[in-house]
Amino acid sequence: MELAAAGAWFVLAVFVVGAWDRIESRRSWRRAALGLTMLFSLAHQLVFATVADEAYLTFRYASNVADGYGPVFNPGERVEGYSSFLWLVLVALTRAAFGGDETTIVVGSCVIGVLCALGSVYAANVLVNRIVAIRGGRAAPALGVVAAVLTAGVSSLAVYGASGVETSLFVLLVLSVCVALTADRPVVAGVLAAFAVMTRPEGAFVALAVLLWLLLAALRRSATGWAPLGYALGAAVLLVPWMVWRVTYYGHLVSNAVELAGRTETGKRLAAGWDYVAGFASGYLALVLLAVLTVGYLLTNRHAEGSPAAKARSLVWLLLALAAVQTGAVLFAGGESLPGWRLLAPVPPLIAVAVTAAYGISGQAANRPSPRPRPRDPVGGRAVPLIAVAVSGLSLLAGVTQHDVLPTVRQWAVVGDELGELGDWLGGALPAGTVVGSHAGGAFAYRAGPGLTVVDLDGRTDEYIGRTGKAGEADVDHYVVVQRIPNVIVGAADGYESRKRCGISPAYAGLYEVATFRRLGTEQWVALSLRRPQADSLIERLGSDPRFEYQPCA
């Protein structure tokens, strides 16, 4: 697929650069350019098309919703372990609407993610055209294609299009909020901002930044006083009932994931966040430099307050501010371990739109009286499309060849298959109601099914561990073995092990014994800690599966 994506980029580059004058002057050629951009975006996403283990956690919640258990990880336990409520709802609706087996949720979430990524590419095109139209002067519809090309090349968006997580939905919502503002629809913008908050925790900072921008615009009389009020009402219509339900149902206003992140020391969190943001800046250096140039232009070119040019310029500032707010929120949160800078995925599209729109509202794209008639040149000649396709190609190249993004993503498939197979094994062999402790809460828990109660030893879906202790601490170990009393503890967090391991954690010694199983016909091993009173019967049940062979420790 790497060659297919490179080929799609090359065809797009040749078309956009070669037909730039026609793209500007003819709608049919712009549509063709957008079509090729969409194909490039799709090919770019398919390079990385692998479901992340993170997604399976939400899938288990969604499956339980569709099966009537409610938004819970284990039936009867109300713990908010997912990170995106809106994504959970969309995935659950897919399962409820189409039914079928477990693959319905997986395939449905990937399709939704790809469509959202393609929608983000189109939204970038619309947003630039709207901002340039507000500026007035000479129309420059081809610049929307430039923003779309830049967005299609964003690997942070492409990596997670078909990954089963909510990243592309969040990017689409952030851009859609800005599109609504360009159309002077503050209530619609508020509703979309509420959806963004319900999709990612950082959405709260984005929504607040937009509210402050509207308040500032109202104070400067460039917008009516109704705009910030309408925006706030539009957001409150959804957010207030959701937050009331959240506190009523789960007992907390923030999820376990946010709670766990907040318990890390601030210094360590900021250091990790700085490394995360610095890596992102190095991967998107070209876009970062263009953003710096855009800020310089905005600071040195001012327009009369209340003029169309000033409003368009203010919208560009908003885009850059949202990119900065998103970056600051992720820096403070400490980033994450997933590759491709998922948490910063909205930033490159926001910068791409801001840079392109700033160029469009500059003197380069405005009407200028000429003392003598001359042919109407395309906006900026061919320099603009050349820069756009070059930056887009560099982003594609960085995502495919640098920072170990592609190898890490492909390893997800291996780990997901192995953990899923372990879940199938235990879910099929153990009786309903068996309690299983595991650090692998994603694909393993999803494939194990609701019949097994899975205790997440890392605390993401466990109330006590997530909000009181930390895995490995004495009180948490005591809580696990004395209160949760798992019958089986799975040692594999990342799939099978390459050799037989007979060691046992001191926290489980005495109460548990180790049972090792080999995947038949391979040298893949898994070690289970079995509760002593039931160990023999559990070994018999687990050994009845022809795929696994019990190999006792000496």
N, C-alpha and C positions, 0 to 999 in steps of 0.2 A: 504493500500500500504506500510505502514511502515514494516509490517511483511514480505511482499514480498521482499522488499529491503534488510531487514536483512537476509532473507533466501538466496537471491542471493549472498550476501556478504559471508555468511557461506560456501556455496558450492564452491565459488571462492577460499576462504581461504584454505579449505581442499584440493582442487585440486592443487593449486599452491605450497603449502607446501609439500604435499604428493608426488607430481610428479616433484619436482624441478629438479632432475637430468635428467629426460627425457625431460623436457621443455628446458633445456640447450642443449641437444644433438640432439633432433629431431625436425624438422620443423613442423611436423604435430601436435605435442604436444604444440608447441608455438602458433600455430594457434588456437588450442582448448582453450588454456589459454586466448588468446586475445578475442576469441568469448565469453567466460564466463565473461570477464572483460567488454565487450560491453553490455552484458545483465545486469550486475550489474549497469553499468552507466545508462542504460535506466530505470531500476527499481528505481534507486535513483532519477532520474528526475521526474518520475511519482508520487513520493511521494508529490512533491510540485507543480504538474501541475495545475497552476492557472494563468490566464492572469492578468497582473498588469494593474492598471488604467493608468499608464504612457504610456503603449503600445497603448491605444486607441487614444491618441493624434496623434501619428504617423499614426495610421490606418485612421484617418480622412484625413490627408494629402494624404496618398496613395490612398484612395478612390477618392479624388478629381482629382488626377493625372489620374487614370484609366478612370474617367468620362469626362476628357478633360478640366478640370478647371485649371490644372497646380498644382505645388507643393505649395498649399496655404491652410490655415486653413479655411478661408472664401473666396468664389469666389470674385475676384477683389481686395483682400487685400494681398499684398506681404510681409509677415512677416515670418521669419525663426524661428519657434517655436519648431521644432523637434531637437533632439540632434544627429541623425545619418543619414547622407545623403545616405550612401550605403545601410543601412537597409531599408530606405524608398524606394529606387529603387527596392530592391529585393521583398519587400511586394507588391509594386505597380505592378510589373511584374507578380506576382502570380495572382493578381486580373485580370489583363489584359489578361493573358493566359487562365485562367480557368473560368472567368466570374462568374456568380452565384450571390447570395445575399451577405449580409454583413458577413456571416459566412465564406466565402471563404478566406477573408483576415485573420480572426482570426485563422482558422485552418492552413492555409498556413504558417503563421508566426511561429506558434508553431512547425510545422513539420520542417521548416528550422532551427529553434533554436535547436531542439533536434539533428538533423543531424550534426550541427556545434559542439555541445558538444561531440558527438561521434567521430567526426573528430579530436577534440582536444585530446581525449584519444589516438587515433591512432597516431597522430602527436608526442605525447610525446614518444611513443614507437620508432618511426622512428628516432627521434632526438637523443635519447640516443645511439641507435645502430650506428648512423653515427659518433657521437663524439668518441665512443670507437673504432670504426674502424680506425679513423684518428690516434689515439694513437698507433695502431699496437699491436703486441704481441699476447697474447692469446685471441681468440675471446670469447665474453661473450654475446651472443644474448639474453639470458634469462633476462638480465638486462633491456631490453626494456619493457618486461612484467611488471617488477617492477614499472617503471615510469608510465605505463598505469594504473596499479592498484591504485597507489597513486593519479593520476589525476581523475580517476573515483570516488574516494571518496571525492573529493572536493565539499563541499556543496554549496559554492559560485557559482560554475558553475552549479550544479544540480538545484538549486533554480530557475535559470533564463533560463534553457534550453527550457522549454515549457511555458514561461511567456509572449512571444510576444515582448520582447525587444532584443536589439542587443548584449547582454553581451557575449553569447557563440560565436558569429561571431568574436568579437574582440579578444577573447582568441585564437581562431583558427588562426587568421591572425598573431598575435604576434608570436605564435609557428612556423607558416609557414615561417615567415621571417627568423627565426633561422635555419630552415631546409634548406632553399635556400642557406644560408651562408655556411653551412657544405658541400654543393655540389659545392661550388665556383661559384655560380650564382648570382653575385651582382646586375645585372640588374633586374632579377626576384625578388630578395629581395627588390629592390627599388620600384617595382610595388606593391608588397604586402604591403610594408610599407605605400605607398600612400593610399591603400585601408584601412589600419588601421587608418590613419589620417581622412579619410572620414567616419569612423565608430564611433570613439569616439574622443573628444577633446584631451584626454591624449595621443592619438596616435602620436601627434606631438612630444612629449617628447621622446617617444619610437623610432620614426624615427630618431630624432637628435642623440640619444645615439648610435644607430647603425652606423650612419655616423661617429661619433667621434671614435668609435671602429675601423672602417675600416681605417680611417686616421692614427690612432696610429699604426695599423698593417702595413700600408704602410711605415711609418717612420722607423719602426723596420725591414723592409724588409722581414717580414713574409707573406706579400701579395703584389701584384703588385700595382703600382700607378694607374692602370686602375680601380681597385676595387671600391674605393670611388667615382671616377668619373662616372663609370657605374651605381653605386647605385643611385647617385644623378640624373642622367639622367632618369633612370627608374622611379624614384619618380616624377620628374618634368613633365614627359609626361602626367601624370594624374592630378597632383596637380595644375599646372599652369592654364590649361583651367578651372578646377573646381573653383578655386578661382576667376578667371576673371568673370566667369558666376555668381558666388555668389554675387560679388560686383555689377555687372550689374543688376541682377535680384532683389536682396533684398536691395542693397544699403549699405551693411555692410559686414565686413570680418568675424565677429563672430556672433553666434546665440543669440537670446534673452536669452536663458537659461544661456549661459556663461556670458552675460552682467549682468544679474540679480545676479549671484553668485559673480561676481567681485565687485559689489557695496556694499557688506557686509564689515564691518570694518575688517581690516587685523587681529587685535588681536582676535576678535570673531571668525573669520574664522579659524585661526590657532588653537584656543582652541577646536573648534568643530572637526577639522581635527585630532587633537591629540587624542581626545576621540574615534573617529572612528577607527584610526589605533591601538590604545591600545586595543580596544575591539576585533579587528581582530587578534592581536597577541595572546590574551588569548584564542581565539577560535581555533587557529592553532599553539598552543604552541609546539607541537611535531615537526612540520615541521620547525618552527622558530629555535628550538634548533639544528636540523639537519643542517640547513643553517649555523648557527654559527660554528659548527664543520667543515663544508666544507670550510668555509673561513679560519679557523685555519689551515687546511691541505694545502690549496693553498698557504698560507703565509710561511709555513715551508718546503714546497717541491717545489723546482724550477728545471727547465730543461733548457738545452742549447737552446739559441735563434735559431729559425729556424728549430728546430727538430719537428717531428710529435707530440711528447708528449707536447711540448710547445704550439703548435697550438691548440691541444685538450684542454689543460689547459686554454688557452685564451678564448675559446668558453664557458667554464664553467664560467669564470669571466664575460663574456658578459651576460649570463643568470641571474646571480646574480645582475649585474648592472641594467638590465632591470627591475628586481623585485624591486630594490631600487628606480629607477627612477619613476616607476608607483606609488610606495608608497609615495614618496615625492610629486608628482603631486597631488595625492588625499588629502594628508595632507594639502597642501597649498590651495586647492580648498575648504576645509572645510567638506569633506565627503558628505553624503546625509542622508535622512530619511528612505530610503527603507531598508529592513532587509537583513541580509545575506552577507553584505559587497560586494555588487555588483561591486562597482568601483574597488575593489581590486581582483576581480576574476582571472586576469592573474597571480597574484603573487604566489599562491600555486602551480600551474602547473610548473611555471618557477623554483621554488625552488625544486620541486620534480625531474625535469629533471636534474637540476644542481647537486643535491646531488647524484643521481644515476650515472650520468656520471662521477662525480669526483671519486666515488668508482670504477667505471669501468676502469679509467685510472690510478688508484693507483697501487701499487705493488701487491695488492691482486688479481688483474685480469690480471697481466702481466705474460709473460713466465719467469720462474725461472729454471735454470739448477739444476738438482737433481743428486747426486752421485749414486743413486740407482733407478731403475725403481719402480714406484708405481702407483696404480690406479688413474685415472684422476677424481678428486673430482669436484663436481659442484662448481660454483663460490661462495665462502663464506659459503659453506654448506647450512644449512636451516636457518641460522640466518637472512640472507637478506630477504627472502620471509616472514619470521615471522614478522620482523620489518615492512615490507611494508603493509601486511594485517592488522597488529595492528594499524598502523597510519591511514590507510584508514578507518578502522572500527571506530576509535575515531572521525574522521571527520564526518562520517555518523551520529554517535551518537550525536555529538555536534549540527549538523544541525537540527536533529529531536527533541532533548530534551532541548536544551539550547537557551538562548538569545531570546526567544519568536519568533523565526523565523517561525516555522510551524504554530502557531496560527495566526500570522500576515499575512502570505501568504494566509491562508484559509479565513481570513476576506476579502481579496481582492475579492473573489467570491461573498460574500454578498454585499459589497459596489458596485461592478461592476454591479450586477443584479439590485440593487435598482436605481443606477444612470442611467443605461440603460433603465429601465422602465420609469423613469422620462423623459428621452430624447424621447422615443417612444411617450409618452403622449403629450408632447409639440409639437414635430415634426408633429404629426398627427392632432392635434387640431388647431394649429395656422396657419394663412395664410403664404404663402411663402413671404420672405422678412422681417418677424418679427425679431426685434432685441432683443436678450436675453442676459442679463448679468449674469455671473455665476462664482463662484470659482471652480466649478467642470467641468474642461475642457476636461476630458478624455472620459470615457464611455458615459457620458451625451451628449457631443457634437457629438460624433461619431454616436450614435443612433438617435440623432435629425435630422441628415442629412444636406446636403448643403442648403436646403430651408430656414433654420433659420440662421441668422447671430449671431454667439455666440461671445460675448465680454468677454474675459478672464480677470476677475477683478484682478487676480494675475500678469498679465502682460506677461505671457509666450508667448502668441500669439498676443499680442497687441503692436504695435510699440511705442506708447506714454508711456503707463504704464511701459513697459519693459525697456525703455531706458531713460526715463525722471523722472518719479515719482515712487511712491510705493503705493500699495493698502492701503486705509485708510487715506492717506494724503489729505489735503484740495484741492490742485490743481488737484489731480487725481479724487477725487469725483466730482469736478466741471467739469472736462473733460468728465467723464462718463455720467452725467445727462444732460449736456448742448450740448456736441458735438456728443457723440455716441447715446444718447437719446434712451436707451433700453425701449421697451414696457413692458418687464417683467424682473424682477430680481429674480433669484432663490436663496433662502436662504440655501438650502441643499448643503453642500460641501462633505459630507460623506454618503449620502443616506437619508433615512427617519429619522424623529425625533420621539421620543417615546411619546411626548405630544404636545398639541396645543400651538403654540407661536404666540402672536399677536403684539409683539414689532416690531418697525421699526427703522432702522438706522437714526440718525439725518441728515445724508447727503441726505436721500431720503424723509424725512418728508415734507409734503406740496405738493410735486410733485407726490408722490405715495401713494397708500393705500394698506394695507395688506389684502390678501385673503388667507384663510387657507383651505386646502383640506385634507380629510381623505381617506386613501386607504380602499375601501369598504371591510367590514368584518374583519378589523384589527384595531389596535390602532397605526397605522403608519401615521404620519402626514408630510405635507410639507407646508411651508409658502412661498407665492409668493408676491413680491411687484409689483403692477400693476400701470402703468401710469394712472393718474386720468381721463383724457378725454376718454380713451378707456376702463376703468376698467370694466364697466358693460358688454360690448360686449365680452371682454376677459373672464370674469367669465362664461358667457353663453357658449362660445366655449369650455372652459376647462371642464365645468360641464357636457357637452354632452357625455363625455367618461364614460361608465358605471363602469369603475374601480375606479373612483374618485368621491367623494361626497363633494360638497361645504358646508363648515360650517362657516358661518360669525362670525366675532369677535363681542363680545357684545359692 
